[in-house]
């Protein structure tokens, strides 16, 4: 993952000093449960990926990163191996 993070920081220099912790989940439901639990505990990540089809309460509680900062289509293509 370090190569991916390095490439991401090169493409998006404003994140150069950001510390990334990447976690892997075998199923989206497990990820959603872990994310929800972290939010409830007050330990939510600064950034996370949410399924485009997700219709949970999170939709009204979080802000998307603006397209001019990170374009979702471009991001998805470049980092498809991860997401």
Secondary structure, DSSP 8 states (H G I E B T S, - for coil): -HHHHHHHHHHSGGGTT--------SSHHHHHHHHHHHHHHT---SS----TT--SGGGGT-----TTTS-HHHHHHHTTTT-
